[in-house]
Amino acid sequence: MTNTGNDSANKPLAGDDIGEESRVYEDEINLMDYFLVLWKHKWFILVCSVLPALIVGVCIYLSPRSYVVTYTYDVKDDARGDVRGDVRGDIRDDVSSWNLNEKNFNVLQSRFYSEDNLNRIIDNLQTNKLDEYAEHVRNFKADVSRKFVEFEVSPPFIDLSRLKVADPDQLEKLRDMKAFLLKITIMGKPLEDIGKIALVIRDNFEKVAPLYMIQEQLSTDIRGYNSKLANIESSRFGLELDLKNNTEILAGLKKVDVTNLDEKGGEVVLQFDVGRQSQYLPLSYQVQAVESKIVEVQGQINANTANYTYYEALSGLSSQMVAELNDKLSSSENYTIELFKSFLADLIGEIKEQELKDYLASYIKKIENRISVSVPVSKTPKISSIAKGTVKKTGVAFAAFLMLSVFAAFLREGVCRRHAEGAIRQESYSK
C-alpha cells in the first residue's frame, strides 16, 4: 500500500501534461505564424530591402572618388644647428626651428583649425575657383568630425596617462620629447582639383601656420622678460641697502683714530664674523675689503640697471611684433611669414639702439631659417585614391533596409488583421 501511494504521489497529473503540451503547441503556432507572415510578404520584404540597397550601391559607385596627398616634413631640431638663448639670460628663442614637442604640436593643430585661419583657407580656395571644396571647409567649422587635413607625427607622442611614472624629472623629459617627422594628409575630390587643393593647404601650412607659432613664442618671451624685470626690481632695494650699509661701515672705519696707539701695539686689528667663525684683520685690510664690497655691489646695481633697460626694450619690441601679428592674423588679409620678415626689416631701420638692432638682425636670420625648414621632404608627393567601400556600405544598407522591411511587414499584417476582426465584429453586431 505504501509503494502504491508513493508511486501515485510521484506520478505527474494528467492535467499538467495537457497544459505543457498546450504551451508547446502555442509556441509552435506562434513561430509558424511568424514564418507565414514573412512568407506572405516575401516580395514586399525583398523589394523594400534589395532595391534601396542597390540604389545606395549605385550612388556610391557613381560618386566621385576621394583622393589624398601626403606631405612629409623633417622636423628634427638637431639638424638645424645650435639654437642658443638670449646672451643676457636663459630666455630661449626657438623660432628658427620646429621645436615640435607635444605641446607645440597641439598648438599647431588648434591654430591651423582656428576660425581665422579656416576663413583664410576658404578665401584662397575661392580665389583659385575651388568653390566646392571651400564649401566643404566651411562645413567643417560646423562639424569638426569631417576632417579635411590630418596631422601625424613620428614617433608618436606617449600617452602619459597610461604610464606609471611618478618621477617629475622623467615626466618632464617625456613631455618634452620632440617628433622627427611630421606628415600632413590632405583629402579632397575630384582628381583634377586635388593638386590645386593640396597647394592651397600646403601654402597656408608653410607660410601662415609658422606665424601662429612665432606669435606663441613671442608671448612666451614677453612673459620671460617681464619676469626678469620683476626680479631686478625686487632685488633693487636689497642691493641699494647693502651699498648704503657698506658705505656707512667704510666711513666709520676711516674715522678710527690710530694716533694715540703705542708704537709697540702694532696696527689696529678689528674682529668681524664670517659665518660661524670670527676673523681678525688689520684696519687697512678691513677698509680694502669694504671698499671691494662697495665696488662689487655698485657693479651689480649698474649691471641690473643696464639689464633692466635692455629687457624693457626687448619686451617693448616683442610687444610691437605681437601687435603686428595679432592685427594681421585676425584680418582676412593673406599675411605670410615673408611679409612678417619684411615688416621686421623695415622695423630695424627705425631702431636707434645698437643692441636692439643686433637682436632684431639675429631674429630676422632665425625667421629665414624657419622659412627654409618649412618645406616638405618631397615636393611632388604621390596622389592616392581612397577606397569607397561600396560592397561594405551596400551590405550595411541592405541589412538596415531588411530589418525595416520586416518590421513594416509585421506592422502591415497587424493592421490587416485588426481591420478583418473589426469587420467580423461589425457583421456579427448587424445580425
C-alpha positions in Angstrom: 0.0 0.0 0.0 2.9 2.3 0.8 4.6 1.8 -2.5 1.3 2.4 -4.3 0.9 5.8 -2.5 4.4 6.8 -3.3 4.0 5.9 -7.0 0.8 7.9 -7.2 2.5 10.9 -5.5 5.4 10.9 -7.8 3.3 10.4 -10.9 2.5 13.7 -12.7 -1.1 14.6 -13.2 -2.7 14.3 -16.5 -3.7 17.9 -16.4 -0.1 19.0 -16.1 0.8 17.0 -19.2 -2.1 18.6 -21.1 -1.0 22.1 -20.0 2.6 21.6 -21.0 1.6 20.2 -24.4 -0.7 23.1 -25.0 2.1 25.6 -24.2 4.4 23.9 -26.6 1.7 23.8 -29.2 1.0 27.5 -28.8 4.8 28.3 -29.2 4.8 26.2 -32.4 1.8 28.0 -33.6 3.4 31.4 -32.9 6.6 30.6 -34.7 4.6 29.2 -37.6 2.5 32.4 -37.7 5.7 34.5 -37.9 7.0 32.4 -40.7 3.7 32.6 -42.5 3.7 36.4 -42.2 7.2 36.6 -43.6 6.3 34.2 -46.5 3.1 36.1 -47.2 5.0 39.4 -47.5 8.2 38.0 -49.0 8.0 40.1 -52.2 7.4 43.2 -50.2 10.4 42.5 -48.0 12.6 41.5 -50.9 11.8 44.6 -52.9 12.0 47.0 -49.9 15.4 45.7 -48.9 17.2 44.9 -52.1 16.1 47.8 -54.2 17.2 50.6 -51.8 20.4 48.7 -51.1 21.1 48.6 -54.9 20.3 52.3 -55.2 22.8 53.1 -52.4 25.4 50.9 -54.0 25.0 52.5 -57.4 25.1 56.0 -55.9 28.4 55.2 -54.1 29.8 53.6 -57.2 29.0 56.6 -59.4 30.0 59.2 -56.8 33.4 60.9 -57.4 36.3 59.1 -55.7 38.2 60.9 -53.0 42.0 61.3 -53.1 44.7 62.0 -50.6 48.0 63.9 -50.8 50.6 63.4 -48.1 53.5 65.8 -47.4 56.3 64.8 -45.0 58.4 67.4 -43.2 61.7 66.8 -41.4 61.2 68.5 -38.0 64.4 67.3 -36.2 65.9 70.2 -34.3 69.3 68.6 -34.2 69.6 69.2 -37.9 69.2 73.0 -37.5 72.3 73.8 -35.7 72.8 75.2 -32.2 70.0 77.3 -31.1 71.1 79.4 -28.1 69.2 81.5 -25.6 69.5 85.2 -25.1 73.0 86.4 -24.4 72.0 88.2 -21.1 70.0 85.3 -19.6 68.3 82.0 -20.2 65.3 83.2 -22.3 65.2 80.6 -25.1 64.3 81.7 -28.7 63.2 78.8 -30.8 61.6 80.5 -33.8 64.3 79.2 -36.1 63.3 75.5 -35.6 60.2 73.5 -35.3 60.6 72.5 -31.7 57.7 70.1 -32.2 57.0 68.6 -28.8 53.5 67.5 -27.8 52.5 71.0 -26.5 53.6 72.8 -29.7 52.0 70.1 -31.8 48.7 70.7 -30.1 49.1 74.4 -30.5 49.9 74.0 -34.2 46.8 71.9 -34.8 44.5 74.2 -32.8 45.8 77.4 -34.6 45.5 75.7 -38.0 41.9 74.8 -37.4 41.1 78.2 -35.8 38.3 80.2 -37.4 40.6 82.9 -38.6 42.8 80.5 -40.4 39.9 78.5 -41.9 38.4 81.7 -43.3 41.8 82.5 -44.8 41.9 79.0 -46.4 38.3 79.4 -47.7 39.2 82.7 -49.3 42.2 81.3 -51.1 40.2 78.3 -52.3 37.6 80.6 -53.7 40.3 82.7 -55.4 41.6 79.5 -57.1 38.0 78.7 -58.2 37.7 75.7 -55.8 34.2 76.7 -54.5 33.0 73.2 -53.9 36.0 72.4 -51.6 35.7 75.8 -50.0 32.1 74.9 -49.0 33.5 71.6 -47.6 35.9 73.5 -45.4 33.1 75.9 -44.4 31.0 72.9 -43.3 33.9 71.7 -41.3 33.5 74.7 -38.9 30.1 73.4 -38.0 31.1 69.7 -37.9 34.7 69.2 -36.7 34.4 65.5 -37.2 34.7 66.0 -41.0 38.5 66.3 -41.3 40.0 67.7 -44.5 43.6 67.7 -43.2 45.1 65.1 -40.8 48.3 65.6 -38.9 50.6 62.8 -37.8 54.0 62.8 -36.0 56.6 60.2 -35.9 57.5 58.8 -33.4 54.0 59.4 -31.9 53.8 61.2 -28.6 53.5 59.0 -25.5 50.2 58.9 -23.6 51.4 59.6 -20.1 48.1 58.7 -18.6 48.8 55.0 -19.4 52.3 55.1 -17.9 53.0 54.6 -14.2 55.7 57.2 -13.9 55.9 59.2 -10.7 59.3 60.8 -11.1 58.8 64.5 -12.0 62.1 64.8 -13.9 61.3 61.8 -16.0 57.7 63.0 -16.7 59.2 66.4 -17.8 61.5 64.6 -20.2 58.7 62.6 -21.7 56.5 65.7 -22.1 59.4 67.5 -23.9 60.1 64.6 -26.3 60.2 66.0 -29.9 59.0 64.5 -33.1 61.3 63.7 -36.0 58.8 63.7 -38.9 55.5 65.5 -39.4 53.0 64.2 -42.0 50.0 66.2 -43.2 47.4 64.3 -45.3 45.1 66.4 -47.4 41.8 64.8 -48.6 39.7 66.1 -51.4 38.0 65.4 -54.8 37.8 65.3 -57.8 41.1 64.1 -59.2 41.6 67.2 -61.4 41.3 69.5 -58.4 43.2 67.7 -55.7 46.5 69.1 -56.9 45.3 72.7 -56.6 43.6 72.0 -53.3 46.9 70.5 -51.9 48.9 73.5 -53.0 46.5 75.9 -51.2 46.6 73.9 -48.0 50.3 73.5 -48.2 50.9 77.2 -48.9 48.8 78.0 -45.8 50.7 75.5 -43.6 54.1 76.6 -44.7 53.6 80.4 -44.9 50.9 81.2 -42.4 50.9 78.4 -39.7 54.5 79.3 -38.6 53.3 82.8 -37.7 51.0 81.3 -35.1 54.0 79.5 -33.6 56.0 82.7 -33.7 53.2 84.6 -32.1 53.1 82.0 -29.3 56.9 82.1 -28.8 56.9 85.9 -28.7 54.2 85.9 -26.0 56.3 83.4 -24.0 59.4 85.7 -24.5 57.5 88.7 -23.2 56.5 86.8 -20.1 60.1 85.9 -19.6 61.3 89.5 -20.0 58.7 90.7 -17.6 59.7 88.0 -15.1 63.3 89.2 -15.3 62.3 92.8 -14.9 60.3 91.8 -11.8 63.4 90.0 -10.4 65.6 93.1 -11.0 63.0 95.3 -9.3 62.7 93.0 -6.3 66.5 92.9 -5.8 67.0 96.6 -6.2 66.1 97.5 -2.6 68.4 94.9 -1.2 71.3 96.0 -3.3 70.8 99.6 -2.5 70.5 98.9 1.2 73.7 96.8 1.0 75.5 99.6 -0.7 74.3 102.1 1.9 75.4 99.9 4.8 78.9 99.2 3.4 79.3 102.9 2.7 78.5 103.7 6.3 80.8 101.0 7.5 83.6 102.4 5.4 83.0 105.9 6.7 83.2 104.5 10.2 86.4 102.6 9.7 88.1 105.7 8.3 87.1 107.6 11.4 89.0 105.2 13.7 91.8 107.3 15.5 95.1 105.5 15.5 97.4 108.4 16.6 97.4 107.6 20.3 98.3 103.9 19.8 101.5 102.7 21.4 104.2 102.0 18.8 104.7 98.5 20.2 101.0 97.8 19.9 101.2 97.5 16.1 98.4 98.3 13.8 94.8 98.2 14.9 93.2 94.8 14.5 89.4 94.5 14.2 87.2 91.5 14.5 84.4 90.6 12.1 82.3 87.5 11.6 82.3 85.2 8.6 79.6 82.7 9.0 80.1 81.0 12.4 83.8 82.0 12.7 85.4 85.1 13.9 88.2 86.5 11.8 90.7 89.3 12.6 92.2 91.7 10.0 94.2 94.8 10.3 92.3 98.0 9.8 93.8 98.7 6.4 92.6 95.3 5.2 89.2 95.9 6.6 89.0 99.2 4.7 90.1 97.5 1.5 87.6 94.6 2.0 84.7 97.1 2.5 85.8 99.1 -0.5 85.9 96.0 -2.6 82.4 95.1 -1.4 81.1 98.5 -2.3 82.7 98.2 -5.8 81.1 94.8 -6.2 77.6 95.9 -5.1 77.8 99.1 -7.2 78.8 97.0 -10.2 75.8 94.7 -9.6 73.5 97.7 -9.4 74.9 99.1 -12.6 74.6 95.8 -14.4 71.0 95.4 -13.2 70.2 98.9 -14.4 71.6 98.1 -17.9 69.8 94.7 -18.0 66.6 96.4 -16.9 66.8 98.9 -19.8 67.7 96.1 -22.2 64.9 93.7 -21.2 62.4 96.6 -21.1 63.3 97.5 -24.6 63.1 93.8 -25.7 59.7 93.5 -24.1 58.5 96.6 -25.9 60.0 95.4 -29.2 58.4 91.9 -28.8 55.0 93.5 -27.9 55.3 95.5 -31.1 55.8 92.3 -33.2 53.0 90.6 -31.4 50.7 93.5 -32.1 51.6 93.3 -35.8 50.8 89.5 -35.9 47.6 90.0 -33.9 46.4 92.6 -36.3 47.3 90.8 -39.5 46.3 87.3 -38.5 42.9 88.4 -37.2 42.0 90.0 -40.5 41.2 88.4 -43.8 44.4 89.7 -45.3 46.7 87.0 -46.8 49.5 87.7 -44.4 52.5 85.3 -44.7 55.8 84.8 -42.9 57.7 86.6 -45.8 55.6 89.7 -45.2 56.4 89.5 -41.5 60.1 89.3 -42.4 59.6 92.5 -44.5 58.0 94.1 -41.5 61.0 93.3 -39.3 63.4 94.6 -42.0 61.5 97.9 -42.0 61.4 98.0 -38.2 65.1 97.6 -37.9 65.6 100.9 -39.7 63.6 102.7 -37.1 65.6 101.5 -34.2 68.5 103.6 -32.9 70.0 101.4 -30.1 72.7 99.1 -31.5 71.8 96.3 -29.1 68.3 96.2 -30.4 69.5 96.4 -34.0 71.7 93.4 -33.3 68.9 91.5 -31.7 66.4 92.2 -34.5 69.0 91.3 -37.2 69.6 88.0 -35.4 65.8 87.5 -35.2 65.4 88.1 -38.9 68.0 85.4 -39.7 66.1 83.0 -37.5 63.0 83.8 -39.4 64.9 83.0 -42.6 65.9 79.7 -41.1 62.3 78.9 -40.1 61.3 79.6 -43.7 64.0 77.2 -45.0 62.9 74.3 -42.8 59.2 74.7 -43.7 59.5 72.6 -46.9 58.5 69.0 -47.4 61.0 66.2 -48.0 59.4 65.6 -51.4 57.8 68.5 -53.2 55.9 66.2 -55.6 54.1 63.7 -53.4 52.1 60.8 -54.8 48.3 61.2 -55.2 46.4 58.2 -53.9 42.8 57.3 -54.1 40.6 56.4 -51.1 38.6 53.2 -51.3 34.9 53.8 -51.4 33.9 50.6 -49.6 31.0 50.1 -52.0 30.4 46.4 -51.1 30.6 47.0 -47.3 28.4 50.1 -47.4 25.9 48.3 -49.6 25.8 45.3 -47.3 25.1 47.6 -44.3 22.4 49.4 -46.2 20.8 46.0 -47.2 20.8 44.8 -43.5 19.2 48.1 -42.3 16.5 48.1 -45.0 15.9 44.4 -44.4 15.1 45.0 -40.7 12.9 47.9 -41.6 11.0 46.0 -44.2 10.4 43.0 -41.9 9.1 45.4 -39.2 6.9 47.0 -41.8 5.6 43.6 -42.9 4.5 42.6 -39.4 3.0 46.1 -38.8 1.1 45.8 -42.1 -0.1 42.3 -41.1 -1.3 43.5 -37.7 -3.2 46.4 -39.3 -4.9 44.0 -41.8 -5.9 41.6 -39.0 -7.3 44.4 -37.0 -9.4 45.5 -40.0 -10.6 42.0 -40.5 -11.5 41.5 -36.9 -13.3 44.8 -36.9 -15.3 43.8 -40.0 -16.3 40.4 -38.4 -17.5 42.1 -35.2 -19.5 44.7 -37.2 -21.1 41.9 -39.2 -22.0 39.9 -36.0 -23.5 43.0 -34.4 -25.6 43.7 -37.5 -27.0 40.2 -37.4 
